[in-house]
Structures are given as C-alpha cells and as structure tokens.
C-alpha cells in the first residue's frame, strides 16, 4: 500500500465528494456481462465504493472488494480498503472478475480548487487537497497517463484468475475541439497483454456540463468486457 504526506484536509461546501462515480446506467450494464461464476469481484479504482452496489443487479451472491488510494473516499464503504492500484495487496489469481472505471485523462484531472459552489469539478477540487502520489486523478491524457495504466492493468492481470473477466467502463473525451481516443488505447493495450475483447456496450450517460468543451462532448460511455484466457485444457 502507498502512503503520502498530504497537507491538512480542507472541506469544501460539497464535503468529501467525488467527481466521477459510476453513472446510474453503468452498474446494470456491467452486471449484464458478468456470469454466475464471477463471485469475487475487485474494483482497484473504487472511489466512494459504488461498485459494492453490483449485488443489487445480479441474481447470484457476490463479494465485492474495493481498493482506493485516498482514505477519505475509501472510508465511505467498509468493503473498500486503502491501497494502490499499482501494487495490489492480493495474491495471484484471487479474483473471478474485475469491474472498474479508471480515470479518463480529461479535464477532471485539472488541479482545480475553486470557491465553494463552483460548477466545475475535478478530483483535486472534490477531495479538497493534493492527491496521493499514485492517484491517476491528476494525469491528463498523454504518456504519463498511459504508462500508469499499463502498470495498473498488469496488476489486474496478476490478481485475476485464468478464465476471469475484466469489465471496463471508459470513455473518450474532447480536448481543444479534438476527440481523444482513450477507449481504443485501453482496448489495444489490454489485448496486447493477452486479454480478449468479449463484449462492448455503448451506454448513454449524463456527461460533463461545464467547461470549454461542454457543447462538443462525447455523448456516451462504453462498458467493455475482456476475458483472460485459461491456458489449461
């Protein structure tokens, strides 16, 4: 687990909020691509712990485990532990499935700390202090973002059992009027690591409403299911 030296916490009008929880339509879309043998499910970017509501959308018993690097967010749910997605505190092949939404590298990564009541959001603004060293919430789309997530997906592959499934909620975004192809990069990276794309579902969600690209936003998100092949016959 990673620790970091942070300044004293400052609470804004919204309290300890989070700018990018699973949108309401996303959890049912994730549940659709899970199967009854997916019983122990990890979210390595758990945030406030909405992944634990997956049990409301599947017909079989599941155990959800969240890992979140920021204690304020981790403390919001008892099934989430403080930890680092780049160094997961689990043995190999511990999980049947991973269901997660990494940061998108969009403007939520801005180091934005506005006055109370601002309509703009960011991970830094909502948390109220500097992010932990290995929190991807301050990584804009670019080389550092890609390097971080390559390491994170290698850790996911390590803790996911052969034959297990990774369900990824991700989206492109618009920057300076141009589409940033975040989704295709994650897809290509995971396939290069040995995952097989099993399903892709487009989900309409409420997108960011403020900022210079508010009128040119990507209108939907994707839920992608990847299988980790089982080499045993």
GUDO-559320 format. One line per 5 residues: their letters; for each residue x, y, z of C-alpha. Coordinates in nm, 3 decimals, always signed. Layout:
A	X Y Z; ...
***
This chain:
XXXXX	+0.000 +0.000 +0.000; +0.116 +0.352 -0.075; +0.123 +0.638 +0.170; +0.190 +1.002 +0.107; +0.249 +1.320 +0.304
XXXXX	-0.051 +1.543 +0.248; -0.145 +1.886 +0.372; -0.429 +1.912 +0.621; -0.764 +1.829 +0.471; -0.981 +2.121 +0.365
XXXXX	-1.355 +2.059 +0.335; -1.549 +2.240 +0.066; -1.922 +2.303 +0.055; -1.990 +1.964 -0.101; -1.798 +1.777 +0.173
XXXXX	-1.585 +1.483 +0.060; -1.738 +1.441 -0.284; -1.614 +1.252 -0.590; -1.649 +1.384 -0.947; -1.668 +1.052 -1.132
XXXXX	-1.875 +0.786 -0.959; -2.038 +0.516 -1.173; -2.333 +0.678 -1.353; -2.670 +0.521 -1.276; -2.694 +0.321 -1.605
XXXXX	-2.339 +0.183 -1.576; -2.380 -0.076 -1.298; -2.668 -0.259 -1.474; -2.458 -0.262 -1.793; -2.166 -0.413 -1.600
XXXXX	-2.396 -0.672 -1.441; -2.516 -0.788 -1.783; -2.166 -0.904 -1.881; -2.094 -1.080 -1.553; -2.163 -1.452 -1.521
XXXXX	-2.260 -1.674 -1.224; -1.901 -1.795 -1.177; -1.790 -1.435 -1.125; -1.834 -1.430 -0.747; -1.535 -1.242 -0.608
XXXXX	-1.507 -0.907 -0.785; -1.243 -0.636 -0.746; -1.251 -0.264 -0.822; -0.893 -0.132 -0.799; -1.013 +0.229 -0.852
XXXXX	-1.305 +0.211 -0.610; -1.352 +0.578 -0.523; -1.656 +0.611 -0.296; -1.741 +0.242 -0.338; -2.035 +0.237 -0.573
XXXXX	-1.908 -0.097 -0.712; -2.049 -0.257 -0.398; -2.399 -0.190 -0.533; -2.338 -0.452 -0.803; -2.502 -0.707 -0.576
XXXXX	-2.835 -0.531 -0.643; -2.807 -0.611 -1.015; -2.701 -0.978 -1.026; -2.901 -1.288 -0.933; -2.623 -1.475 -0.751
XXXXX	-2.423 -1.395 -0.438; -2.107 -1.193 -0.494; -1.831 -1.047 -0.282; -1.704 -0.707 -0.394; -1.368 -0.570 -0.281
XXXXX	-1.266 -0.211 -0.342; -0.919 -0.059 -0.338; -0.890 +0.319 -0.317; -0.574 +0.522 -0.257; -0.743 +0.821 -0.089
XXXXX	-0.850 +0.738 +0.269; -1.139 +0.987 +0.269; -1.303 +0.803 -0.021; -1.207 +0.454 +0.098; -1.360 +0.520 +0.438
XXXXX	-1.703 +0.573 +0.283; -1.759 +0.197 +0.247; -1.648 -0.090 +0.475; -1.569 -0.319 +0.181; -1.314 -0.075 +0.041
XXXXX	-0.956 -0.077 +0.169; -0.688 +0.189 +0.133; -0.440 +0.067 -0.126; -0.257 +0.133 -0.450; -0.377 +0.002 -0.789
XXXXX	-0.012 -0.023 -0.897; +0.070 -0.259 -0.610; -0.243 -0.451 -0.517; -0.229 -0.626 -0.177; -0.351 -0.961 -0.312
XXXXX	-0.206 -1.291 -0.426; -0.214 -1.410 -0.786; -0.550 -1.525 -0.928; -0.755 -1.416 -0.624; -1.047 -1.270 -0.818
XXXXX	-1.304 -1.405 -1.062; -1.368 -1.065 -1.214; -1.259 -0.702 -1.206; -1.514 -0.426 -1.261; -1.375 -0.076 -1.269
XXXXX	-1.366 +0.267 -1.424; -1.021 +0.426 -1.446; -0.975 +0.798 -1.486; -1.031 +0.919 -1.842; -0.748 +1.173 -1.863
XXXXX	-0.999 +1.453 -1.919; -1.045 +1.789 -1.751; -1.135 +1.620 -1.420; -0.756 +1.585 -1.390; -0.718 +1.962 -1.367
XXXXX	-0.567 +2.087 -1.041; -0.881 +2.289 -0.992; -0.967 +2.422 -0.646; -1.247 +2.672 -0.692; -1.452 +2.869 -0.444
XXXXX	-1.737 +2.685 -0.276; -2.029 +2.621 -0.506; -1.828 +2.612 -0.830; -1.997 +2.412 -1.105; -1.659 +2.288 -1.225
XXXXX	-1.539 +1.957 -1.085; -1.205 +1.783 -1.051; -1.059 +1.510 -0.833; -0.848 +1.768 -0.650; -1.137 +2.008 -0.603
XXXXX	-1.378 +1.745 -0.471; -1.126 +1.586 -0.236; -1.004 +1.922 -0.111; -0.628 +1.860 -0.108; -0.337 +1.741 -0.318
XXXXX	-0.387 +1.387 -0.447; -0.174 +1.093 -0.336; +0.139 +1.030 -0.541; -0.002 +0.728 -0.728; -0.350 +0.868 -0.779
XXXXX	-0.416 +0.889 -1.155; -0.676 +1.160 -1.094; -0.426 +1.432 -1.183; -0.298 +1.266 -1.502; -0.410 +1.429 -1.825
XXXXX	-0.431 +1.208 -2.134; -0.074 +1.157 -2.251; +0.240 +0.947 -2.194; +0.225 +0.952 -1.812; -0.140 +0.851 -1.817
XXXXX	-0.065 +0.560 -2.049; +0.238 +0.443 -1.850; +0.035 +0.448 -1.529; -0.249 +0.240 -1.671; -0.016 -0.012 -1.834
XXXXX	+0.118 -0.084 -1.484; -0.232 -0.094 -1.338; -0.357 -0.344 -1.599; -0.055 -0.567 -1.537; -0.155 -0.578 -1.170
XXXXX	-0.514 -0.659 -1.268; -0.392 -0.943 -1.486; -0.186 -1.077 -1.195; -0.474 -1.092 -0.945; -0.738 -1.211 -1.195
XXXXX	-0.775 -1.586 -1.229; -0.730 -1.754 -1.568; -1.071 -1.752 -1.734; -1.170 -1.442 -1.537; -1.323 -1.126 -1.677
XXXXX	-1.226 -0.759 -1.668; -1.518 -0.520 -1.715; -1.404 -0.170 -1.801; -1.614 +0.148 -1.803; -1.431 +0.406 -2.014
XXXXX	-1.490 +0.699 -2.248; -1.318 +0.924 -2.499; -1.331 +1.298 -2.447; -1.287 +1.622 -2.639; -0.982 +1.841 -2.589
XXXXX	-0.931 +2.165 -2.781; -1.205 +2.057 -3.017; -1.046 +1.719 -3.097; -1.154 +1.374 -2.985; -0.903 +1.193 -2.763
XXXXX	-0.916 +0.820 -2.835; -0.875 +0.692 -2.481; -1.103 +0.391 -2.531; -0.912 +0.245 -2.825; -0.583 +0.282 -2.639
XXXXX	-0.710 +0.085 -2.338; -0.857 -0.179 -2.569; -0.539 -0.222 -2.771; -0.324 -0.228 -2.456; -0.532 -0.496 -2.287
XXXXX	-0.538 -0.711 -2.600; -0.160 -0.682 -2.624; -0.142 -0.810 -2.264; -0.332 -1.124 -2.358; -0.692 -1.024 -2.286
XXXXX	-0.964 -1.099 -2.541; -1.243 -0.850 -2.607; -1.571 -1.033 -2.539; -1.833 -0.758 -2.540; -1.876 -0.385 -2.598
XXXXX	-2.184 -0.190 -2.492; -2.244 +0.180 -2.551; -2.425 +0.347 -2.261; -2.584 +0.692 -2.273; -2.496 +0.888 -1.960
XXXXX	-2.508 +1.246 -1.840; -2.173 +1.395 -1.935; -1.978 +1.694 -1.809; -2.188 +2.008 -1.835; -1.929 +2.278 -1.767
XXXXX	-1.609 +2.385 -1.937; -1.498 +2.492 -2.282; -1.598 +2.161 -2.445; -1.944 +2.136 -2.290; -2.115 +2.177 -2.628
XXXXX	-1.887 +1.928 -2.807; -1.878 +1.643 -2.559; -1.872 +1.271 -2.635; -2.232 +1.166 -2.578; -2.185 +0.816 -2.435
XXXXX	-1.957 +0.585 -2.241; -1.856 +0.226 -2.309; -1.868 -0.086 -2.097; -1.608 -0.329 -2.234; -1.571 -0.691 -2.122
XXXXX	-1.234 -0.863 -2.162; -1.160 -1.227 -2.085; -0.828 -1.354 -1.956; -0.782 -1.685 -2.139; -0.736 -2.000 -1.936
XXX	-0.437 -2.190 -2.078; -0.542 -2.518 -1.919; -0.738 -2.754 -2.145
***
